[in-house]
Amino acid sequence: MYQNRSRQSAGKNPPSSESPAADATTASSETPAETPSAVKPRASSQRPWWLLVLLMILLNFTLWQRPLIASWLGSLAMRSASQDDADSASRYIKWSQAAWRQSPEAALAAARLARRANELDKFALQLKYAQYLGAPAERIDREWWLASAQSGQLNSVKDKLGVLMETAGEDGPQVCEAFALGYMRMRDFNSALALLNAWATDYPSDARPHGWIGSIHAELQSNELAEQAYREALRIDKANPRASQGLGTLLLDLKRPSEAVPYFQQALNDPSVGPEASVGLANSLQALSNTTEATAVLKSALEQFPASHSILGAAADALIKEGDYAAAEKLLAPDIQAGSKRRELRYFYAIALRGLGRVDDAKPHFEYAAEANEKIAEANRLIVEVSERPQDTELRFRIGDAHLRYGNTEDGLMWLNGVLELAPQHSATHLALADYYYSQSGTNPSFIPLAQRHRELSGNRGMPAASSH
């Protein structure tokens, strides 16, 4: 036992008293290896260097892959633009362009977003930019054909429908929708319904065709069929904004405002139907005697959709009903002073002026509103005849000219372009369009070449006539 304990003690190597210097040297040489605090500075001085290298590699990879990242983001934007998700589409387009400014995919998505919002001037610019950036020719052609169909210029693209459907892939619904909208513009509801029903059959999980079917039946005053179609759309997609707004409008027209309210509320923030939903909600609340809440809805909607004339008119009407004529006059004055031809705004402005005791100032606005109502009512009666005589260009011209002349700009342009689709050399239509575009060139100089082109096609190469728009 003694010997074993001696061996164990010897293994411990106790410090020798014979060589203190050696002990000190040994201690000093061993201390760095044994002290953790002495290792840390060396490791910490190396770590940032490796992190920097890693970050440089990642940054270099990202820079080299910018076009690929931008293309991927652009494809997400295109998908969102095709599915009525304008907010997401705009966001993806912005991110794609931030990754790589010259992304053709982002430009194509921006063009589709503009087309589906009926901003056809913006659409043309974006599509030309996409072409400049090298977007595939077949995709450029597809968007041009869809825009032509959507705007009612069906004669030029009817023969493309078969090719488009065969090569559409995921864009099948886009083709159906664009051509259906074109037929609806031309009042050919049977052809529109045929396309929409085919779309609904081929894509049973898509609510959009049912929403458009509901719109057609509502236009034809087939209320029961319209309600069925809207409810089917909402069964598939309970948040579908077009079906929500359409059903709300239908229920309000049927004197069921309390039922209409939740449907209008669902569509309030949608950029395409939000303005109409806001006005519908306010009207429903007023019908339920919730005047204060209705006013708040319109105030909020004006902030969200400042360019909407329907909201502006409804807000002025609400102020007039409250007896606040000064606020209504102040609200409408900028548009009136800018030369607005919208009969409802002129009428509300006249009421506000009369309420303020300015009867003489109100008189010309009352007279204009009465004349415009008469002409628009006549034009609307003629629309019924278009279904019976769809090829009658003079009938279409009278409708379009009345709408354009009295402030229903969107409807007027739609009908007049429909005339040119049937009769490309229709002189009176070219002249009306030339006058309109000249009248708008002060705020949009890009309209000047368009106005000149229509004037030349009208056969009248002189100075434009005094604008009445």
Secondary structure, 3 states (H helix, E strand, C coil): CHHHHHHHHHHCCCCCCCCHHHHHHHHHHHHHHHCHHHHHHHHHHHHHHHHHHHHHHHHHHHHHCHHHHHHHHHHHHHHHHHCCCHHHHHHHHHHHHHHCCCCHHHHHHHHHHHHHCCCHHHHHHHHHHHHHCCCCHHHHHHHHHHHHHHCCCCCCCHHHHHHHHHHCHHHHHHHHHHHHHHHHHCCCHHHHHHHHHHHHHHCCCCCHHHHHHHHHHHHCCCHHHHHHHHHHHHHHCCCCHHHHHHHHHHHHHCCCHHHHHHHHHHCCCCCCCHHHHHHHHHHHHHHCCCHHHHHHHHHHHHHHCCCCHHHHHHHHHHHHHCCCHHHHHHHHHHHHHCCCCCHHHHHHHHHHHHHCCCHHHHHHHHHHHHHHHHHHHHHHHHHHHHHHCCCCHHHHHHHHHHHHHCCCHHHHHHHHHHHHHHCCCCHHHHHHHHHHHHHHCCCCCCHHHHHHHHHHHHCCCCCCCCCCC
